[in-house]
Amino acid sequence: MKTYFLAILCLCYAFAKAQSEKTYKVHTIAFYNVENLFDTENDPVTFDDDRTPNGKDHWTEEIYQDKVKKMAGVIAEIGQEVANNAPALIGLAEVENRKTVEDLANNAQLLDKDYGIAHFDSPDRRGIDVALLYQKSLFKPTNISKHELIIYDNEDRDKRRFTRDQLLVSGLLDGEKIHVIVNHWPSRSGGEARSRAKRIAAAELNIKLIDSLQSNDPYAKIITMGDLNDDPTSPSVKKTMKAQGKREKVKDQGLFNPMESMYKKGLGTLAYRDGWNLFDQIIVSEPLIRKDFNSYRFYKAGIHNKNYLSNPKGRYKGYPYRSFANGGYTGGYSDHFPVYIYLIKEVK
C-alpha cells in the first residue's frame, strides 16, 4: 500500500494567526457524470435499444471501449497534481450497470488502483445508475445501501416517474469514519420550473439520509455529491438542504457547499444555450470544515476542466467535449466536467 503526502508551504487560512511549514496527508474525493456509459448489450428491461450496434446510435464495441478508455484516463489524472494519486473515492453518474463500472475499473489506466465498486441497479427508465469507486487500500466500506426516490408525474399524480436511487456508502478512510452519498437528481425535462418539485423531493431525501447519520453521530463526516441538475443557488440546494457557500455561515450539523463561490464567479461544469451551470457539486458536513487538521478536513474544491476536455472548435467551442452529438460518436469525453475536493490531515 502506497501512502501519499502533500507538502504545503505556508498554508494559511483566514483564521490562521501565523504561517508555518507543515506536511499533510491528502486524498482526492471526486465526482464525474460520464455521459451515458452504456455497454453494447440490449437490456430488455430498459430503454437502451439505441445504444446497441444495430440501434440508432450504432453503439459498437469499438466505440464503447474507446469511451471506457477515455473515462478511465480522465479519472486517473484527477487530483494527480496535488495528491500524486487518482481519487481515493469517485462517484459516478450515468453508468448503465455494474459491468460498465467493472470495465472502467479494470481499464489498464486504473487497474493498479485496485478500485472496489459500490453499485445497485436503479429503477430509472433509461437504465442509468450511480456508483462509487473506492481504492481498496485506502477505504474500507462498512455499509452500502440504496435509497429510492419516489416521485410522480406533474399532470398525473398517480403515475410514478422512475429515477435514480441515492447511494449511501459508509466506511473508513485511513481508519476515519466517512459517509458518502452519490446522487443524480431528476432532470429539468419540461423546464426548470415545472420539474423543480422533483429535485426538491430529491433534496428532501438527501437531507433525510444526512439527518439519520447525524442522529447516530452528531459529528459525522458526510460528503454528498452528484449531478444535482440544479445550481448551488437553486431552491433545492440553498433552501431545502440549506447548504451554505460561506464557511462562517455553517452551523452545527450544517452543510458547506464550496461550489457556490465558483458558480458566482461564472464557472460551471456544463453549458447550455451560451450559459454555464454548475450541476455537479460536492457538499460537506460541518465537521469537515473545522480549523484543526488532526483528522481529515476539507482543504479546497475544484473543477477538473483541462483543455482537452473542452470542445476544440465550432459553435460549441469551449463547452465540455461530449462523446455523442448530432447522432454520432464524436470521440469526445462527457458533456460534464468532473469535480473534486481534497481532504487533508496533518502529519505529526
N, C-alpha and C positions, 0 to 999 in steps of 0.2 A: 504493500500500500504506500502510495506516494503522499507526502504532505507538502502543501504549497503555502508559502508565506508572502506577505506583502510588506515591503519596507516603505513606510510613508514618512517622508521627511517633513518636519514642521507641520504635522497635522493640526489644523486649528479650526475649531468650530466657533460659532458666535459666543458660546458660553465659556470658552476657554480663557483663562487669565494669562496663560503663558504658553509659548510654543516649545515643543520638545521633540526630540527624535525618538520614535518608538517603532517597534516591529509588530505587525499584525498578521494573524492568520485570516485568510479571505476565501469566501465561497461565492460563486455566482448563482443566483436564482433567476430563471428566465421563463418567458412565455412566448410561444410562436403559433400563430394561425398559419398552417401550412397549405392553405387553399386547396381543398378537395383532393386530399391524398387518397385516391381510390385505387384498388388493385384492378385487375382486368377481368375478374370473375363476375358473372351475373348473379347477384343475390336476389332470389325470388321474393324475398320479404320486403325489400326496399326499392326505391325508385333510382336504381343505378344503371339502368339499361344503356343510357347514353355513354357512360364511361366503360365501354367494352370494345374489343377490336371491331366488332360489326355494328356498333352503335353509332349514333350521330356524331360523336366526338372522335371516333376512330382511335380509341384509347388502347394502344398496343402495349405489349410487354416491353418493347424497347423504350417507348415514351415513359412508361411507368418507372422503369429502372433509372432512367435519366432524372426523373423528378425526385426519386428517393435519394440519388447521389447528390443532387443539388441541395436538398433539405438537410442532409447529413453534413454536408460541407459547411453550411451556414451555422448549424448548431455547434459544430466542432470549434468554431472560432469565437463564439460569443463569450466574452469575458477573458479571452486569452491575454489581452494587453495588460490586465491588472492581476488576474488570478493565476495566469500561466496554466490554465486548465479549462476544459469545457465546463458547462454548467453542472454543478452538483445535482441540481434539480431543474427540470424544464417541463412546464405544462404545454400541452399541445391541443389544438382545436382543429376540426375538420379532418380527422383521420377516420377512415371507413370502418376499420375493425382492428382486432388485435394483430392480425397478420401484417397489416401495413406498418404498425408500430414496431413489430419484431423485425421487419425488413429494414426499417430505419435504424434501429439499434444495432443490427448486425452488419450494417454497411462498414466497409473497411476503414472509413474515416472516424468511426465511433467505436469500433469493436474493442479496442484496448481500454475503453472507459468502463466496460462491463456494466452497461445500464440494465437495471431492473425495470419492470413495467407494472404500472397500476392502471387498469383499464376495465371498463364494463361496457357491454353493448347498451346503447340507449334506444328509446323508442322513436327517435327522430325519423320522420318520414323520408328524409333524404338519405338516411343511413349514415350520418356523420356523428362522431363521438368526440369526447375529450379524453385525454390520457395524461399520465405523468411518467416521465423517465427519471430515474434516480441512480446515481453512481453507487453501486453496492458497497464499495469500500468506504464511502463517506456517510451514507444514510441507511438506517435500518428501520423499515416500516414496522409499526406495531399494530396499526389498524387501518383498513382500507374499506371505504363504504361509498355507495352511490345514493343520491337523494333526488327523488323525482320532482320535477316542476310540473304542476297541473294547471294548465291554462285553457281558456275556451275561445271560440270564435267570437269576433266582435258582434256579428249580427245574430248568430245562432248560439245562444248561451248554453245549449245542451250539446253542442258539438265541440269535442275536445280537440285542441291543437297539440300534436305530439312534438316535443322538442328535446333538447339535450338535458341529461341529468347533470347534477353538480357532483363532482368527485371530491371526496374528503380523504386525505391521506395524513395520518399522524405517524410520527416516527422520531428517531434520534439522529440528529446531525452532529457528528462527533460527540455523541453522548448527551446532547442537549435536546430536550423535547421541542419539536416544531410541528405545527399543523399547517397543511397547505390545502386550499380549496381551489379547484380548477373549474372555470366557468366558460360557457359560451351561451350568452343570453339571447333571447329571441330577436330576430332581425327587425329592421324598420320597413319591412314589406307592407305596402299600403300607405306609407307615410309615417313620419316620426310621431306625430300627434295621435294618429289612430292606433298605432302599435305601442304607445308609451306604457299603457297599463300592464302589458305583458312583461316588460322589463322591470317595472316596479314590483311585480309579483316575484320575479327572479331575485331582485334585491332583498325582498322580504324573506325569501327562503335562505338567502346568504346570511342575513342578519340572524335568522333563527339558528343556523348552524353555529355562528360565532357566539351567540348568547349561550348556547348549550355548552360550548367548550369553556367559556368564561365562568359559567356557573360551577363547573367542576374545578376550575383553576383560574382565579381572578387575574393571575399574572401570565396567562397563556400567551405564548408567542405564535401569532397567527398571521399567515400570508394568504390573502385571497387574490387570485389572478385570473385573467382571461380576456377574451373578446367580449366586451360588455354591450357592444352595439350602441353604446352611449358614451358621451364625453365625460370628463371629470366634473363638469359643472351641471350635468343633466340632473333632473329631479331624482332619478333612481339612485344615483351615486351621492349627490350632495344632500338631498333631503331624507330619503329613505335610509340610506346607510350612514348618513351624517359624517362622511369621510372628509376630513379637513386637509386643506392644502398648505397650512402653516403649522409647524410643529407646536408653537406656543398655544395654539387653539385646541390641541388634542387633550381631552380629559381622560381620567382613569377609565379603562376599558373602552376607550375611543379608538378611532381609526385615523391613520395618516395616509394621505394619497400624494406621493411625490410627483405624480404625473400632472397634477393640476397646474403647477407653476410652468411646466413645459408647454402645456396646452395654451396657457395665457400668453406665452411668448410666440405662438403661432406654429409650434411644432406638432407633428402628427404621425400616425402610423399607417394611415390610408388616406387616399384622396378621392374626391368625388365632385364633379362639376366645378372644377377650379377652386375647390376648398378642401382644407385638411381637417380630418377628425382624428381624435386620439382615443379610439375604442379599446385598444389593447392596454391594459392597466395592471399594475401590481400595487396592492394596498396592504399596509401592515398595521398590526395592533400596537397599542401604546408601549408595552414593554420593550418592543424592538427599537424604539427611538430614545431610550433613556441615555443619560450622559456618560455613564461608565461603560467601559469595554472589557469588563471582567468575564462577560459571556458574550455571545453573538448579538450584535446590534446592527441596525441599518446604517450603511455608510452613504451610499448615493444610488441614484437610479439613472437609467439611460435608455435611449432608443438605438438599436443596432441598425443604422441606416447607411451602411457602406455604399460607396458609389455604384458598385456593380449590382446592387440590389434595386437600383432605380432604372426606370426605362430610359435608354440612351438617346432616343430620338422620337420625332413625330409629335402628334398632338398631345400625347401624354408623357412627354419628356419630363423626367424628374419624379413622376409618380412611381410607387412600388412596381417593380417589373414582374407583373403577374405571369403565371405559367400558361394560362389559357385565355385567349381572346379572339374575337371575330371568328369563332367556330373552329379554331385550331390551336395546337400546341405551339407556344412561342419560343420555348427553350429558356423561359424566364424562371422565376423563383416563386413568389407569392404576391398576392395583392395587399399583404400586410407586412410591415416591418416587425421584427421581434423586439421585445422589451426585456429589460433585466434590472436587477438590483444587486448590490454587493452587501453581504453580511460579513462583518469583521469582528475579530476578537483579539485583544492584546495578548502578546506572548510575553509572559513574565520571565 
